[in-house]
Amino acid sequence: MKAVSKILIVEDDPHIVHFLRSALQAAHYSIDVADSIAQALERCADYRPALVVLDLGLPDGDGKTFLKTLRSFSDIPVLILSARNSEDEIVGCLDIGADDYCVKPVGVPELLARVRVALRHASVMQQRDNVIQVDDLVIDLFQRRVSLGQQELHLTPKEYDLLALLAQANGKVVTHRRLLSAVWGAEFVDHTHYLRIYMGNLRAKIEQNPASPRFVVTEPGVGYRLLIE
Ligand code: CA
């Protein structure tokens, strides 16, 4: 089954919300709504949408303010939907990181076409970003595959999840707590012995010399780190 793409609608006009919600739900998207900048930021963190459809005239400020803030921590595609149709406004939004701009009123076919393009663009970006290579170790986060040299490695799901978390951290240390809660669950955050066992198994598969690892290094008392140049 294809995963449902989650779309966050940021809009304060209930009629437009109703229109967008019906059109997008009919096309099998999952919908969440925020009617202010403050709520939109909160929903982006909690709901983790695949796309944001953004109005510009919001009760607590201009949608561009939200877009700027969002771009400081996220690349998710943003489709602006606004009655403002000046070229300056449109270019201004694209300049600060909007993916597309739609002038209201918009018909359903056009809306859906633009949503599809924005989502496709994002998934291509993600595929490209999601292959991480460190020397001859290749971690394909999109296909959940790991290879070393020319050889594909057979990791267990938990070994893979641990390696993927480290890979996504871009060379930063990932704490014991974060690894345990992400892979085993919040109730396991004190079970650091799990990590010693599973990291041992993981290293046996990816490291030439597990006693002196060149990929996954231990930060004593803190966590683990994938050595990315
Ligand atoms: Ca508005």
Boltz pocket constraint, residues with backbone or C-beta under 6 A from the ligand:
constraints:
  - pocket:
      binder: B
      contacts: [[A, 11], [A, 12], [A, 13], [A, 55], [A, 56], [A, 57], [A, 58]]
      max_distance: 6.0
